[in-house]
Amino acid sequence: MGGYNSMNQPAASVRDEQKKDSFGAKLAKLLSDFSVHYMWEKKWFFIAMIVGAIMLSLPVPDGLSREAWIVLTMSLVATILFVTEPIPLPAVALLIILGQVLLLGSASSDVAKSLWNDSVLFIMGSLMLAVAVVKQKLDKRIAWIIVRITGTKTTRICFGISVVSGLLASFIGEHTVAAMMLPVGITLVTLTSDDPKKVRNLAAVLLFSIAYGCSVAGIGTPSGGARNAIMIGYWREFFYDPSNPETQRFIIDYVTWMMFAYPMFLIQLPFVTLILFLTFKPEYRDLSRAVVKLRAQVESEGPMKAADWVSIILFLLVLIGWIFVSDEVGMGTIAILGATAFLVAGLVRWEDINSGVNWGVVFLYGAAISLGIEMKETGAAQWVAENFLAMLAPIGANEGFGLWAAVSVLTTAVTNMMSNGAAVAVLGPVVLKVAVVAQESPIVIGFITAISSAFAYLTVVGTPACTIVYASGYLKTTDFLAVGWKMVVVSTIIMLLAAFVYWPFLGI
Amino acid sequence: MAETDIDLERLYEERRARYRVLVCVDGSDESYRGLEYASQLANNPNSDIILLYVRPIDQGLRSGGLQVRVARENMLSWGLELPGIKYLKKGLEQLMTGEGMASDWGEKITHTDIEGDPLGDNKIEYTNEGGRSIVLKLKTASTIAAGILDQYELGPYDLIILGDSGSWGGWAKSLWDPAVAEKVAMHAPCSVLVARELARGKGHLLCTDGSDHAMRMVKRSGVVAGKINSHLSVMSVALDVESEPDAQKNVDAAVTELKAMGVEPVNAFTRVGSPFEEIISAGEDYSFIVVGSDGRTGLKRFFMGSVAFKVMEHSKKSVIINR
């Protein structure tokens, strides 16, 4: 070992020299190291700020007010920050608030008020509900019900998992069900074989059945995902005028949404299993070994307890509330009521909710929606919409079917780069104005945007369900690309067909 | 406060006296081959091996506002292992079943919460009577590269070993999203081994330019080669034919140095041409390419784009950057 000690000699003497350095020199070195590293890590933050500063110092384009130009700049900067994430995303929300007060000159209290509305309340309430539902530990029972119905064949189990995950996710949100069902998928994999290399494809089909089953379901009802609630909020803010009964149709309630979107989710389901099995060839065609062991695990849980029944009943009540009374009291109120009921009944601890919900997200959506409404009020959305349409005109995509497809492709592209809720919050105001300028139905365009934002099958960050399933460590990012593009194509075709053939029957 | 400072100082001093190898495992075959190299290199009472798996901190927004930890806790309550632990255990198994490593190992488990996350950093330390230790460490960090570099801050290491994840790109790609190995190699203050297809037994190729730093590198490699019974070869590249005698002189100096240490180089040769292209083509016939890099830090290294980095980026062989 003598060699190593002698090797350490020069290094040690360097350290001694450093100790002798004056304090000032040390500080300077520390600062320069720090600032270089800091600048490098935060480069996108500075790039975004410089882009913003340049835009603000340029002359305002024709047809735009100074305020609209500021709002547009803020949106662009926020979008860059959403995609590159150099700073925590809730900090972007804070920047939006600061920008509205300092750059736009809005009154602080007005900005504060615009942060909360029913959509944001709904996002917060359903996240709290989501934690409460996951904590009920009903997942083993659900898994057992699935395999009892489907038998032990791999194809049938995967289809069963997609259907059940989807049906649940369409009501309680995709992230909830993904978190609940993830252990089910992994347990089936690990009970089949301990060696991950032998079950790679099996793991892929099982886990993607959960992730995509949940993702396609997220469009089904307003409570399927935050983005749906955001779109409903935009429709109300943009088009509803209490003094004009004509505009009543822009209040989309729970049942109306389901009539539009639920059939699409059901049609997509079989394609999920089909595409997965065409892409990954699972190593095992039959999972009877795993199923037998799973049964033993479930039986050790004992019969259903009173608390299990109470939580199921509470959840059904929330569902009934959303369907029947949410137009009167608001969807957010029902979600909050449900979360409160779980807390009062003692079925979930506040500590669990507190650590399970990312409150920054609630905040972020509030700020993004507030900025979206400013986009409309200052006329910035109108201006972007006109330019967007002028751009599409040469390829004939400025009206009708072409426009629908263009909006869908735009949303799919954006949503694969950032979370889909943020994508809808950013794009919503623009596409709704596009609809107005092009004299298309804002409801059809709005649905196309909200639904296309679920087509983030390509990347891990796209949909919540994909992110959660990826956290299991069994999937590679390239798996998402390999199977995702097929899902995007099939889903887009199904949606455009629905918009073309089915929605006209609903009287839009 | 002062007392803990003294303790830390002492701990650092103790650590500096040992040869510590940090092996980053990510479940890939390359990372386990890197571990094999580490186990040969550190197979003596004065060396420690630290196995590290870095898990990126979960981003709540990406999972729709529901923290991923809800899913992780659910997995734990089913008795499932979190990703990473599996990889670390496999690495430990590989180490303990390896020759000469099987002896009595005591076990010590520590756990550190990271930002209130109960699934934060975990550490299992195995020590034997001789004072050697193997540490398994599961770390949470904002990015994988940052996690590895943070780990360096916690305790100095002599060598960091990484498997190459394969996604090296050009300058634009590095600017946008540098590969983990690239980032670590750029910022790490100690030697870095990027393990690629480790064809064993073909020896090390030392690339010298005659500088003091290169000579130190040669000296260290001599020690390492003796440890793992590997062959050594020396090369130097001349930019043009006129300066070839200089290159030959560099090679001769290195050979003399090695012979003085009792190591007989297999080949010693010079090439003429662009340094990094020649090194890469000559390196085809060896298991490892060893290059020296001077102590520049961070950005400077990035913008200067030294020969060492180009070799590291383009070679298909394992590369050791020696600092």
Interface residues (C-beta under 8 A of the other chain):
Chain A: M1 G3 Y4 N5 M7 N8 P10 A12 D33 V36 H37 W40 E85 L89 I123 L127 A130 V131 V134 K137 D139 K140 G173 E174 H175 T176 A178 A179 M180 L182 P183 I186 T187 T190 P196 G225 A226 S355 G356 V357 N358 G360 V361 V362 L364 S419 G421 A422 V460 V461 T463 P464 T467 I468 A471 S472 G473 Y474
Chain B: R16 A17 Y19 G27 N44 N46 D58 Q59 G60 L61 R62 S63 G64 G65 L66 Q67 V68 R69 V70 A71 R72 N74 M75 S77 W78 L80 L82 P83 G84 K86 G116 D158 R216 K219 R220 G222 V223 G226 T297 G298 L299
